Amino acid sequence: MKAYKILFLVVSILFSTHCESNTKKNNPKSSEVQIQKNAKLSLKELQKYEVAYFASGCFWCVEAIYEDIIGVKEVISGYSGGTENNPTYEQVGRGLTSHAEAVKVYYDPEEVDFETLVKVFFGSHDPTTLNRQGPDRGPQYRSIAFYNNANEKKIIEDYIAQLTKERIYDSPIVTQVEEFVKFYDAEDYHQDYERLNPNNPYIINISIPRYKRFQAKYPELLKKGGH
């Protein structure tokens, strides 16, 4: 019986520290998210900024990091890299689509350039793990750097070449470099998830430590008064 209880505890911990944990369509935080969304920049205001797209594991973690980068005005969690129309979280999370969890980053090019956003991308996750990031496994968590034009593609490829030459990682970089096609916003309750759900086990054990690792490496890129 004691062994059974230990096994049950281990399984419970594993499931509680997964990007899909404790989320429901009727999440009680959704109303708070809606209030926050209403306070953000309007679509008209956002149109004056440039947009970049990245996928590097659970979008709760990725959104939280990019939100705190100097020059970034807004970050939206969503899905990209696949062919299915209007994917849902349940479909993507269960690996039933070809999409990955991704983020849309609105930024002011006068304050931060695309190359810096690429630096943030590679500096905030492990680009050598195929179809996996931390405890999250499956192609929906794969590493993708999207480009909107030839110049952005060159910046990404040159940075990968630099990291490879400098042997920053022990294993080869497996990040996909893909032309951006379509982005689908995730459900409301996923937006600003880390900030609105500080007591979620995944946020405590995975997301916040990931943020702090990035913070230790690149404090100069972060806004004052962030995490």
N, C-alpha and C positions, 0 to 999 in steps of 0.2 A: 504493500500500500504506500509506503514511504517513497519507493522508487517511482511509483505512478504519479504521486504528487509533484515530485521533482520534474518529471517529464512534462507534466501539464503546465508547470510554471515556466519552463523553458519555451514551450510552444507558445504560450500566452505572450511572453516577452517578444518573441520573434514576430508575431502577428501585430503586436502593438507598435512596432517600429518599422512599419512599412508605409510607403507613400499612399497606399489605398486605405489605410486604417481610419476608423472613426469618421467617415464621411458618408453622408446620406443626402438624398435629393432634398429632403426637408430639413437640412441642417439648421439648428437654432441660431447659428451665427449669420445666416443668409440675410436677415433684415439689417444687421449691422453693416454687412458688406454693401448693401444697396445704399445705405445712408452715406457710406464713405465714397461710393462711386459717384453719387450725386454731387459731392464736394470737389471732385477732381476736375481737371481741365476738360473743356468741351471738345467735341470732335473738330469743331472749327478751329479752336486754339491749337489742337494737336497737329493740324494739317501743315503748319508752318515749320514743323520739325522733320528731321530725317528719321527713317525707320530701319531697324536691323532685327534679324531673327536668329535665334540660337536654340539648340536642344542639347541638354547635358544632364539628363536624369530628371528626378522629380521637379516639376515646375514650381512647387512651393519654395524650394531652396534657391532655385535660379532667379526667380522673381525678386526674392528678398535681397539678394546680392546686387542685382542691377539697379534696384530702386535706390540704393544708397550710393551709386556712382555719381560723382560730380558731372553735371551736364545732362544727366538722364532726367527726363521730365515725366515719364510714365512708363510702366511695364504691365503688360497684359499676359496672363497665363492662357495657354491654349494648345492647339494641336496642329502639327504640320508635318510635311515630308511624306504624306501618303496620298492615295488616290480616291478614297471614299469621301462622299459629300456629307457634311454635317455630322461628324462623328461625336459620340457622347463619351463621357468619362468612363462609364462602365465598359463600353466597347474597347476603348483604347487601353484602359487599365488591364483588361483581360487578354490583351493581345489579339483582338478580333479584327483589327484594322492594320493598315500599313503605316499609320501615323505614329509620330513620337510626341511625347509631352514637350512643349516648346514655349518660348516666350517671344513677345513682340516688344521691342525696345524703342521708344520714342526719345530722340536725343537732339540736343542743340550742337551742331557741328562747330559752332564758334567756341564752345566750352569743352567738348570732348570729340575726338575723331574716331572713325571706324576702327582704325588700327588699335586704339586703346581698348575699345569694346571687345576686339578679338583677343587682346592680352588678358582681359578680364575672363573671357570664356575659357581659355586654356589654363588660366591661373586659379580657377575656382572648381575644377573637377579633374578626374583622371581620364584623359583621352586615350588611354591604352587598354581599357577594359571593354571588350566587345559585348554590346547588348547588355551592359550592366553598369550601374553606378551605385556604389555602396550596397545596401541590402536589397535594392530594387533590380530585378532581373527581367530580361525580355527586350525585344527590339523596340518596344515603346519607350525605353530608357536609353536608347543609343545616342551617341555623340554626333551631332550634325552642326556644321557651320554653314549657314545659308548666305548666298550672295545675290545682290540685285543687278550687278553689272560686272563687266570684265575687270575693272579696277579693284572692286571688292574681292573678287575671286583671286586676283594676284596677291593682294594683301594677306589673305588667309593662307594661300599656298606658300608664300614667302616666309610667313611666320612659322608654319609647320617645318619648313626646311631649316630654319634657324634653330628651332628647338631640337630637331634631329641632329644637326651638326654639333650642337653644344652638348648633346647627350643628356638632356635634362631628365629623360625618363629611361628606365632600364629596359622597357619593352617598346615595340614600334607603336606609333600613334595610329589609331584606327578610326579617327574622326572622318566622317563623310563630308565632303565639300560639295554642296548641291545648290543648283540655281533655285531661288525662291519661286514658288508657284502660288500657293494658297495657304492662308492661316485662318483657323477657326477659333474664335474665343471660347475658352472653357466656361463652364457654368459659373454663375455669380459667386457661389460659396467658395470657389477656389481662389478668387481674387484677394490679394493681401492676406492669404491664409496664415502665413507665419505670424504676422502681427496680431491678427484677430483670434488666434488659437494658441497662445503661448504655453498652455498646459497640455497640449497634445503630445503624447509620448514620442511620436516621430519627430516633432519639432524640437523637443528637448534633447533627444538622443542623437539625431542625425542632422537636422537642418541648422540649428544654432551652432553646433561644433563645426559644421562645414563653413558657415559664415565666418566664424572666428579664425579658422585656418587661413581663409583668404585675407581677412583683416590684418593678421600678423604679417603677411607677405607684402601687401600693398596698401598700407594705411593712407598713403598720399592720394590715393584715388577716391577715397570715401568722403562723403559729405560730413560736415560737422553736425553733431547731434543725432547721428544715426543710431544703430543698435547700441 
